[in-house]
Amino acid sequence: MDMIDRMIDTRTDADETQRELAKVLGINHIQWAKYESKKNEPPIRYLKKFCEHYHISADYILGLPKGLKWPREK
């Protein structure tokens, strides 16, 4: 499963349409449909809004393993 498949699953599990999600992201639903059809890749700013909207980690959407280290802050 890739990033787009996870995004589609997340959206449909929340019973939201492409149009509803696009409104949250501040884009046209046609543009979001292009992302879901894998014609274009969504920019990182939409990934951030997507994750905030659904209260999920970007690590999950990106398919990263659990337990990765965070960079140390100084």
C-alpha positions in Angstrom: 0.0 0.0 0.0 1.4 3.4 -0.9 0.8 6.9 0.4 -2.1 7.7 -1.8 -3.8 4.4 -1.0 -3.5 5.3 2.7 -4.9 8.7 2.1 -7.9 7.3 0.2 -8.5 4.7 2.9 -8.3 7.4 5.6 -10.8 9.7 3.7 -13.3 6.9 3.0 -13.1 5.5 6.5 -14.1 9.0 7.7 -17.1 8.9 5.2 -15.8 12.1 3.5 -16.0 12.8 -0.2 -13.2 14.1 -2.3 -15.1 17.4 -2.5 -15.4 17.7 1.3 -11.7 17.0 1.8 -10.7 19.4 -1.0 -12.7 22.1 0.8 -10.8 21.5 4.0 -7.5 21.6 2.2 -8.5 24.8 0.3 -8.2 23.3 -3.1 -10.5 22.4 -6.0 -11.9 18.9 -5.8 -10.7 18.2 -9.3 -7.2 18.8 -8.2 -7.6 16.4 -5.3 -9.1 13.8 -7.7 -5.8 14.0 -9.7 -3.8 13.2 -6.5 -6.0 10.2 -5.7 -5.7 8.9 -9.3 -1.9 9.3 -8.9 -1.6 11.7 -11.8 0.1 14.2 -9.5 1.6 13.9 -6.1 0.2 16.2 -3.3 2.6 18.8 -2.0 3.8 18.5 1.6 1.5 21.4 2.7 -1.5 19.3 1.8 -0.1 16.2 3.6 0.2 18.3 6.8 -3.3 19.7 6.6 -4.6 16.2 5.7 -3.0 14.7 8.8 -4.2 17.5 11.1 -7.7 17.1 9.7 -7.9 13.4 10.4 -5.7 13.5 13.5 -3.2 10.9 12.2 0.5 10.8 11.9 2.3 11.6 8.7 4.5 8.6 9.5 1.5 6.4 8.9 0.6 8.0 5.6 4.2 7.9 4.4 4.5 4.2 5.4 7.3 4.8 7.8 8.0 2.2 10.5 7.0 2.8 14.1 9.7 3.8 16.6 11.8 6.1 14.4 14.0 8.5 16.4 13.2 12.2 16.6 16.0 14.7 16.0 17.4 16.1 19.1 16.5 19.7 19.9 19.2 22.0 21.3 
